[in-house]
Amino acid sequence: MAAMTFDPRELVLQQLRRSTFVIPDLKGCFRDWPVECSPHLDQIRKDVHAWLEETLGEGRALQISKRADFGLFGATEWPYASYERCRIACLFCAWVFTWDDEIDSSLGSMGDDLESAQTYRFETIQFVKETLGLAPRSATPPSNKIIRNFEVVGDALREAYTVEQRQRFFAEVDRFMRGTEDEQRRRLLSRDLPTLEQFWKYRLGSSAVNICTSLIEYGFGDMALPAAIWEDEDMKTIERNTNIHLSGLNDLYSIKKEVAINAVESLIPILLANKLVPDLSAAVDHVAQYVADRSAEMDECAERLLQRYPQHAYDLRRFVDNCRCMCTGNRTWSLSTGRYGITERDINEDGTIFMDLAELCIKGEPERRPDSPEEMC
């Protein structure tokens, strides 16, 4: 008799497929934080669509990217920025999403090709470094248009940012590249799932959230926090918790899409696979409470920073408020775009969200699984 084998990824997918659950009201995660949007949203959307058309050309990828509404994402992430600075930040959002989609397991041309993805990462990190003015320009630009089209962002940051600010931005881009590599290697080369600690190590890099917070100073235009604040442990916690907030809730909102493409590199499957929670409902509640706790911790850290650096109170308040807007903006965008397959009928008046994992939702194109019942209890 042949020995029984099991696939950890398939086991957790079996727990999730055709399941339903409710995301609870997440008001504890958002406290009394501001919800803002740039007044330049309409024009920003046009700018982002023009960039996508030039970068992607006609085809399904362009249609999906336009529906994702990266303009709204950026306009709620940097709502206080001037039109030009919001435009650049939003073009960065469009760039990082389209860049990441190339190594995505569902649509990307390099989703299952680690060797090509590694070349893609290497060429990207070199070009980003060069356009930021942190390395001499190569004689030959990258052949990949997505990589090349970072240039508008790099040029703007080189002109506006100090060397220290550009180095901080570049360090986060490098961390993002390493996080996506770790994630892709695990998906392609191992059937085992990471521990929760290993997950957070790569997720907080692959999320790209810290790149976004490194653009807050650029968004305001007149802000340059001193090195002592950036190195302060409370400041590091604010950045980390902003990242956890966006990443954790993103993994709740996007679970329908992830299950549809058999992806298990997100928080809910990791909790289940490591048996840290008894079932799916408990996993959802765990994420909600964990993010709420990190939100409260953010506010506590902000108060301590204000007491420690009163001479920088104005800029600190603006920076932290922008981090809070990133958190609330991510919710606005996630529930407004079809990228994650959440529709108006799923959102209840009490703030809860009904999630049906029997729906296929690949890049915002939901439909029923062929063998699923019409009604699920």
Protein Blocks (a to p, Z undefined) as FASTA:
>chain_A
ZZddddfklmmmmmmgopacddddfklmnmmaccdddfklmmmmmmmmmmmmmmnopajk
lmmmmmnommlmmmmmmmmbcfklmmmmmmmmmmmmmmmmmmpcklpmklmmmklmmmmm
mmmmmmmmmmnopaccdfbdcfblklmmmmmmmmmmmmmpcfklmmmmmmmmmmmmmmmm
mmmmmmmmocbdcdfklmmmmmmmmnommmmmmmmmmmnopaccdfklmmpmklmmmmmm
mmmmmmmmmmmmmmmmmmmnopakbfklmmmmnopafblklmmmmmmmmmmmmmmmmmmm
mmmmmmmmmmlmmmmmmmmmmmmmmmmmmmmmmmmpmklopafklpcfkopacddfkbcc
eehiacddfkbcfbdZZ
